[in-house]
Amino acid sequence: MPERLTEMLMDTWTPLIILWITVLPSLCMAPMNQSQVLPSGSSTGLKRLTEEQRVLNRSKRGWVWNQMFVLEEFSGPEPILVGRLHTDLDPGSSKIKYILSGDGAGTIFVINDKTGDIHAMKRLDREEKAEYTLTAQAVDRDTNKPLEPPSEFIIKVQDINDNAPEFVDGPYHATVPEMSIVGTFVTKVTATDADDPVYGNSAKLVYSILEGQPYFSIEPHTAIIKTALPNMDREAKEEYFVVIQAKDMGGHMGGLSGTTTVTITLTDVNDNPPKFAQSLYHFSVMEDVALGEPIGRVKANDLDIGENAKSSYDIIEGDGMDIFEITTDAQTQDGIIRVRKPLDFETKKSYTLKVEAANIHIDPRFISGGPFKDTATVKIVVEDADEPPVFSSPTYLLEVHENAAINAVIGQVTAHDPDVSSSPIRFSIDRHTDLERQFNINAEDGKITLATPLDRETNMWHNITIVATETRNHSQVSRVPVAIKVLDVNDNAPEFASEHEAFLCENGKPGQVIQIVSAIDKDDPKNGHYFLYSLLPEMVNNPNFTIKKNEDNTLSILAKHSGFSRQKQEVYLLPIVISDSGNPPMSSTSTLTIRVCGCSSDGIVQSCNVEAYVLPIGLSMGALIAILACIILLLVIVVLFVTLRRHKNEPLIIKDDEDVRENIIRYDDEGGGEEDTEAFDIATLQNPDGINGFLPRKDIKPDLQFMPRQGLAPVPNGVDVDEFINVRLHEADNDPTAPPYDSIQIYGYEGRGSAAGSLSSLESSTSDSDQNFDYLSEWGPRFKRLGELYSVGESDKET
C-alpha cells in the first residue's frame, strides 16, 4: 500500500516539478536578459543623425544569448511565456519596437513588440522539432530604424516522457540447440525511444521477460536473451513463445513500456539412439526370386530429425550373411533386405539373421548416454517354387569329323528337375538356331545325332540351342548353347592358288625360270601343308620344260632350251600333278598354259600373238576387232530402230478385212430362263451408272469427243429387249471412240419356269415335230423370221 501511494504521488507531482525547473530559470533570468539585449555603452540614448550612422557602422560586438526553453506538449488556457527581450534604451516611453523573425515567428512564437515578451501559441513536440532558431531586432517605433544589429537566439523544446519504447524489428525468431547449458546465448533484441536520450531518463530503457520463464532470461540493459533452464529437450517441447518488455525512465514507476515477442525454436542434436519397432521380423521368399530383389524392410525409429536421425544397417550375425544383404533407403530410412545369391528350397529352407541399426552422425557430447545403435532378429523362410530344368553344364562343346555318317551320335546333353517332385524332361532343338536341320536330338536321353552331311570347308562351327522342357509343366523351360566343331579330314585335293598363264620369251635362255606357281588345299592338316609336284608320266621327258620344287612349298617352271618361235608353236600346255601329305593323300592335275611372246632385249614382253607377223604395219589385231565391233553395234541400232517403228505403226486393234461386227460366232451354250440367277443380268446392259452420262474407255485416248446421248428414263421390268438391244447397238456403231467389241456371255445354268420354255432338247420329252414355233413371232421381228424358218422345216417334214 505505501508503494502504491508513493507511485501515485510521483505520477502527480513529476510533471509539475519538471515544469517548475523549466520555467523558473527563464523567469529569473529576465532582468539579466535585459542587460544582454543591448550592451553597455548604449545608455546615452539616441543622438543626431551623424552619430546614429557612426553607431550603426561600428564593428559588431559578440552577442551572448542564453538558450530559452519551452516545455513540449504543454497546454493551458493561455499561451505559455517562453522569455522576454528587452533593451536599456527603452525608457519606458514605448519608443522601442521589438521584432521577431525566424523559425515559427508569428505562428508558433509571437512577441509583444512593446514589452518583448515571447509566447508559444501551440503545443510543441520535441520529437517533431527539437529547437527553433529565431532573430531578435529592436527598432525605433516611429522611424522603424534599427537601434541595434539583429541577433540570433535558440529556443529549445524541453523533453517530457511522452513516447513509449518500440521494437522496430519485432517480432523476433531465434533458435538454440536443445540440451544447451544455462546461459547459452539465444538472441538479442533492441527497442528504441523517441524521447531525448541526453535529458533525464525518458529514453533510458530497461528490459525484462513477461512470459517465457523459467526457460529463458534477458540482460536488463543489453537485451541479450539466454537460456535459463538446463537440458531442454526438443523431443519434449520444440518451440517457446517469449514476451519481452522494454520500459523507459530506467524502469521506475511512471515510465512508459513496449513489448515484443520472440519465438525460440530448439534445434535438434543427436541425443537419441535408433530403436527398432519390434525385436523380431518374419519374412518369406520364393526360391526363384531374382538376385537383388527386395524381400522385406525393417525400420529403426529415431526421435531425432535430419542428419541426426540417419542410420546405417548391417547384418552382424546369422547363417545367411553371404546370401542376403541390407541397405538403407535414403528417403524413408528403412533397412531393405535383398538377395545376393540364388536360393534353393531343396538345400536350405530358412535363415536367421541379426541386423543392427547405428547412427551415422554421433555427437561426442552424448556418447556417455549409451551406444547409439540397436539390433533386431530377422527370420527368412524360403518357399518352394516350380523351377525350370537345370542342365549339367552351362555350355556344351562337341566335336565331329566332317565325314561322320548320317544318324551318328555326336554328343549328349543332360538336365534334371531340381524340384522335390521331380518331373521328366524332354529335349528339343531350337530350329531358329538350326535352320538347315543338320542335327537331331533324342527327346528322352538328349543324344544329338547328325541329320545331313557336314563339310568343314563350308562351315567349321555350328552353334545350336537345346531346349529342356518339363513334361508336367510345359512353361518350365531351360535353354543351353551347344557349340559343334567340325573336324577336318583329307577330302580335298590341292590345286593351283590361281589361274596361271606363263609367258616365254623367244629370245629366252636355257634354265630360265618361266613361272613360279603355288598351290592351295582347302583342308587344314595339323602339321601344315606340304605339296609334292610332278609331271604326268608321259610328260616326264618333256623336251621343252622341266620343274623344280622350292623350299617355300612353291614350284618353278624352267625352260630346257632356247629358240622358241611363235610361228612354229605359239602355246604350250604343261600338266602338273599336285599331291598333298594327307592320309590318304589327295592329288589333282592342273595345266599350266605357256605362251610364247616377243620380248625386248631386257626381257620385257611386247607381243604374244602370232598375227603380229602377218598384219600390215600400222593395223593391229586389236584395231580390227574394234572396227568390227563398231560395225556390229551400228547394225544392232538400225535393226532396233526399224523394229520400234513397225511396232509403233501397229494399230491397237487387229482388224481383218471384213468388219468384225458382221462375224458370226457360234456358241454351244444355251441361255437360261428367268430362274437362271447365274446368267447375265439385264441390269448390266442397262448400266445404271452410266444412264446420265458417258463413261469413256480407259485403254485408248479418243481422237475426238463423242457427245453423250441424253439420259434415258429408267425402264420398267417389262422392257422390250429387242428394242433395247437395237438402241445400244446403234450407239456402239456410231461411237468413234470405242472399237466394236462383241461380248460373249456364257450361261452355266439353265433355269426353269421361262415363258418360252427350255431351248434345249436334252430334257425335252417331245420331239421336234411335236413343238409349235408360232409363238416366236410374238417376240419381235427377228424371232418372227426364226419362227418362219422352223415352220418351213416342219412343213417339209410333213411333206
DOFI-539119 format. One record per residue (C-alpha): x, y, z. Coordinates in steps of 0.5 Angstrom, whole numbers, plus 2048, in hexadecimal, padded with zeros to 3 digits. Layout:
N
XYZ;...
This chain:
799
800800800;806805802;8098037FB;8028057F7;80180B7FB;80980D7F9;80780C7F2;8018107F2;8058167F5;80A8157F0;8068157EA;80281B7EC;8088207EE;80D81E7E9;80A8227E3;80A8287E8;8118277EA;8138277E3;80F82D7E1;8128317E7;81982F7E6;8188317DE;8148387DF;81883A7E5;81F83C7E2;81B8407DD;8178447E2;81D8457E6;8228477E0;81D84C7DD;8218527E1;82784F7DE;82584E7D7;8238567D7;82A8587D8;82C8537D3;8278557CE;82B85C7CD;83285C7CF;8358617D4;8378687D0;8308697CD;82D86C7D3;82E8737D0;8288737CC;8278757C5;82C87A7C2;82B87E7BC;82C87B7B5;83387B7B4;8348787BB;82F8737B9;8338717B3;8398717B7;83686C7BC;8338677B7;8398677B3;83E8657B9;84085E7B9;83B8587BB;83C8567C2;83C84F7C4;83584E7C7;8338497CC;82D8467CD;82B8407D2;82683B7CF;81F83B7D0;81B8357D2;8138337D1;81082D7D3;80E8287CE;8068267CE;80582C7D3;7FE82E7D2;7FA8337D6;7F48397D6;7F983E7D3;80083E7CF;80683C7D3;80B8417D4;81283F7D2;8168457D3;81784D7D2;81B8517CE;81D8587D1;82285E7D0;8248637D5;8238687CF;81C8677D1;81A86D7D6;81386A7D7;81086F7D2;80F86A7CD;81386D7C8;8178667C6;8138607C2;8158597C2;8158557BC;81684D7BC;8188497B6;81A8427B4;81783B7B5;81083B7B7;8108437B8;8098467B8;80683F7B8;80983B7BD;80C8407C1;8098477C2;80D84D7C5;80A8537C9;80D8597C5;80D85D7CB;80F8597D0;8138547CD;80F84E7D0;80F8487CB;80A8437CC;80983C7C9;80283B7C5;8028347C4;80382D7C7;80A82B7C5;80D8247C4;8148247C5;81581D7C1;8128217BB;8178277BC;81C8287C2;81E82F7C1;81C8357BE;82183B7BB;81E8427BB;8218497BA;81F84F7BF;81F8567BD;81E85D7C0;81C8637BC;81986A7BD;8128697BD;8118707BA;81686F7B4;8178687B4;81E8697B4;8228637B8;8258657BE;82A85F7BF;82C85A7BA;8288547B9;82A84E7BD;8288467BD;8268427C3;82383B7C4;81D8387C7;81E8317C9;81882D7CB;81882A7D1;8178227D1;81281E7D5;8118177D5;80B8167D0;80E8117CC;80E8097CE;8138057CB;8128017C5;8157FA7C2;8167FC7BB;8197F57B8;8147F17BC;8117EC7BD;8177E87BD;8197E17BB;81F7DD7BE;8227D67BF;8267D37C4;8297CC7C5;8257C77C9;8287C57CF;82C7CB7D0;82F7CD7D6;82D7D37DA;82F7DA7D8;82F7D87D0;82E7DE7CC;8287DE7C8;8277E57C5;8277EC7C6;8217F17C6;8217F87C5;81C7FE7C7;81C8057C5;81980B7C9;8188127C5;8198167CC;81F81A7CD;8258157CF;82981A7D2;82481E7D6;82181A7DC;81F8127DC;81A8137D7;81E80F7D2;82280A7D7;81F8037D6;81F7FD7DA;81D7F67D7;8197F17DB;8157EA7D9;80E7EA7DA;80D7E37D7;8127DD7D6;8157DC7DD;8187D87E0;81B7D57D9;81E7DC7D7;8217E27DA;8237E97D7;8287EE7D9;8247F47DB;8297F97D8;82C7F67D2;8257F27D0;8297EB7CF;8257E57D0;8287DF7D2;8267D87D5;8247D87DC;8227D07DD;8277CA7DB;8257C47D7;81F7C77D3;81D7C17CE;81B7C27C7;8177BC7C7;8137BE7CD;8127C57CB;8157C87C5;8127D07C5;8127D57CA;80E7DC7CA;8117E17CE;80F7E87CF;8147EE7D0;8127F57D4;8167FB7D3;8158007D8;8188087D8;81980C7DE;81E8077E0;8198027E1;8168067E7;80F8077E8;80B80C7E4;81080A7DE;80D8087D7;80E8017D4;80D7FD7CE;80D7F57CD;80F7F17C7;80F7E97C6;8157E47C5;8137DD7C2;8197D97C4;81A7D27C1;81E7CD7C4;8237CA7BE;8247C27BE;82A7BF7C1;82C7B77C0;82A7B67C8;8257B07C6;8277A97C3;8247A57BE;81F7A07C0;81B79A7BC;81479A7BD;8147927BE;81978E7C0;8177887BB;8167887B4;8137837B0;8137837A8;81277D7A3;81577D79C;814778796;81B775794;81A77778D;81B77F78F;81F78378A;82678578D;82678C790;81E78C791;81C78E798;81978979C;81778E7A3;8187947A6;81A7967AE;81A79C7B1;81D79F7B7;81A7A67B9;81E7AB7BC;81B7B17BF;8207B67BC;81F7B97B6;8237BB7B0;82A7B87AF;82A7B67B7;8247B17B5;8287AE7AF;82A7A77B1;82E7A17AD;82C79A7AD;8317947AD;83078C7AE;83478B7B4;8337837B5;82F77D7B2;82F7787AE;82D77C7A7;8337817A8;83577F7A1;82E77E79E;82B7857A0;82D78C7A0;82A7927A4;82A7997A1;8277A07A3;8217A37A0;8237AB7A0;81C7AD79F;8197A97A5;81F7A77A9;81D7A07A8;82179A7A8;8207967A2;82278E7A2;82478C79B;826785798;82D785796;82E77D794;829778791;824775796;82376D796;81D76B79A;81F764799;82676679C;82476A7A2;81D76C7A4;81E7727A9;8237777AB;82477B7B1;8287827B1;8297877B6;82978E7B4;82C7957B7;82A79C7B6;82F7A17B8;82F7A97B8;8347AC7B2;8357B27B6;8377B27BD;8377B87C2;83D7B77C6;83A7BB7CC;8357B57CD;8397AF7CC;8387AD7D3;8317AD7D2;8327A67CF;8337A27C9;82F7A67C3;82D79F7C0;82879A7C0;8277937BE;82278E7BC;8217877B9;81E7857B2;81C77E7B0;81B77D7A9;8177777A6;81977479F;81277179C;81376C796;81276E78F;81176A789;81876B786;81A76A77F;81E76477D;82676577E;82B763779;83175F77C;835764778;83476C777;83776B770;83976476B;83F764766;83E75E762;84375B75C;841757756;845755750;842758749;842751746;83D74F74C;83874A74A;83174C74A;82D74B751;83474A754;83374C75B;83875375C;837754764;831755769;82E75A76E;82B758775;82775C779;82275B77F;81D75E783;81F76178A;81876178D;81775C792;81175978E;816758788;813758781;81575477B;819758776;81875976E;81D75B76A;81D75F763;82176375E;81F76B75D;81E76B756;820772755;827770757;82776A752;82376D74C;826768747;82476274C;82B75F74C;82A75C753;825758757;82475675F;821751762;81C754766;81D74E76C;82474E76D;82775476A;82B751765;82D75575F;82E752758;830754751;82A75574C;82E758746;835757744;83A75C746;83F760743;845763747;847768741;84076A740;83E76B748;84376A74D;83F76B753;83776A754;83476E75A;82D76B75C;82976C763;826766766;81F76776A;81D762770;816762772;81375F778;80D75A776;80875C77B;80976477A;80B766773;80C76D776;81276B77A;81876B774;81F76C774;82476D76E;82B76C76E;83076D768;834768764;83A769760;83B76475B;842764758;843760751;84A75D751;84E75C74A;84F756746;853756740;84E75673B;85075C736;85675B731;85B761731;85A76672B;85E76C728;85D77272C;85B776726;85A77571E;86177671C;863778715;86A778714;86E77C70E;87477970B;87977E707;87B77C700;88277E702;88277B709;88877770B;88876F70E;88776E715;883775716;87D77571B;877776717;87277671C;871774724;86B771726;86877072D;86276B72F;85D76B734;859766738;85276773B;854762740;857764747;85C75F749;85F75F750;86676074D;865765748;865764740;86B76073C;86A75F735;86D75A730;86E75D729;86F758723;86D75871B;869753718;86D74C717;86C74E70F;86F755710;875753715;87A75370F;87775A70C;87C75D708;87A764709;879765710;87A762717;87876371E;87C765725;87976572C;87A76B730;87C76B737;87576F739;87176A736;87076D72F;87276A728;87776E723;87676C71C;87C76D718;87E76D710;88276770E;88576B707;884771704;8827736FD;87A7726FE;8767756F8;86F7786F8;86F7766F0;87176F6F2;86C76E6F8;8697746FC;866770702;86976A706;86576670B;868763711;86475F716;86775F71D;86575A723;86475C72A;863758730;862759737;86575673D;85F753740;85C74C742;85A74A73D;85E74F738;85A753733;85C75572C;85A759727;85D75B720;85D76371E;85F765717;86476B716;86376F710;86A77270D;869777707;86F779703;870780702;8747856FF;879789704;87D78E704;88578E706;88378F70D;87E78970D;87878D70D;87278A70A;87078E704;86B78A700;869783701;8647826FA;86777E6F4;8627836F0;8677896F1;86B7866EC;8667866E7;86278C6E8;8647926E4;8687986E7;86479D6EB;85E7986EC;85E7936F1;85978E6F3;8567926F9;8557976F4;8517926EF;84D7906F5;84B7976F7;8497986F0;8457926EF;8417946F6;83F79B6F4;83C7986ED;8387936F1;8367986F6;83379C6F0;82F7966ED;82C7956F4;82A79C6F5;82779C6EE;8237966EF;8207986F6;81E79F6F2;81A79B6ED;8177966F2;81579C6F6;8127A06F0;80E79A6EE;80B7996F5;8097A06F5;8057A06EF;8017996F1;7FA79B6F3;7F779A6FA;7F27956F7;7F47906F2;7EE7906EC;7ED78B6E7;7EB78D6E0;7E478C6E2;7E07906E7;7E178C6EE;7DA78E6F0;7D778A6EA;7DA7846EC;7D677E6EF;7D877B6F5;7D57746F7;7D47736FE;7D376C700;7D076E707;7C976F708;7C677570C;7C1774712;7BA776713;7B877B719;7BB77771E;7C277771B;7C577B721;7CC77A71F;7CB77C718;7CC783715;7C7789719;7C478D714;7C6793719;7CD792717;7CA794710;7C679A713;7CC79D716;7C97A171C;7D07A471D;7D07A7716;7C97A9715;7CA7B0716;7D17B1713;7D67AE70E;7DC7A9711;7E27A970C;7E67A470B;7ED7A470F;7F17A070B;7F27A5705;7F27AC704;7EC7AF700;7EE7B36FA;7E77B76FA;7E27B8700;7DC7B46FF;7D57B7701;7D27B3706;7CA7B2705;7C57B470A;7C47B0710;7BE7AB70F;7B97AB714;7B97A4718;7B679F714;7B179A718;7B2793719;7AE791712;7B379570E;7B3793706;7B978F706;7BA78F6FE;7B97976FE;7BE798704;7C3794700;7C27986FA;7C379E6FD;7C979C701;7CC7996FA;7CA7A06F6;7CE7A46FC;7D479F6FB;7D479F6F4;7D47A76F4;7D97A86F9;7E07A96F6;7E47A96FD;7E27A16FE;7E479B6FA;7DE7976F8;7E07916FD;7DB78C6FE;7D9789704;7D9782706;7D477F70C;7D577870E;7CF775712;7D1770717;7CA76F719;7C376D715;7BD770719;7B676D719;7B0771719;7B1775713;7AB77770F;7AF775709;7B176E70C;7B776B70B;7BB76C705;7BF765706;7BC75F703;7C075B708;7BB75A70D;7B575B709;7B0755709;7AD757702;7B17576FB;7B275D6F6;7AB75B6F3;7A775C6F9;7A97636FA;7A67696F7;7AA76F6F6;7A57746F4;7A67786FB;7AD77A6F8;7A977F6F4;7A77836FA;7AE7846FD;7B07896F7;7B278A6F0;7B87866F1;7B57806F4;7AF7806EF;7B477E6EA;7B67796EE;7AF7766EF;7AE7766E8;7B57726E7;7B276D6EC;7AB76D6E9;7AE76B6E2;7B27666E5;7AC7636E8;7A87636E1;7AE7606DE;7AE75A6E2;7A67596E2;7A775A6DA;
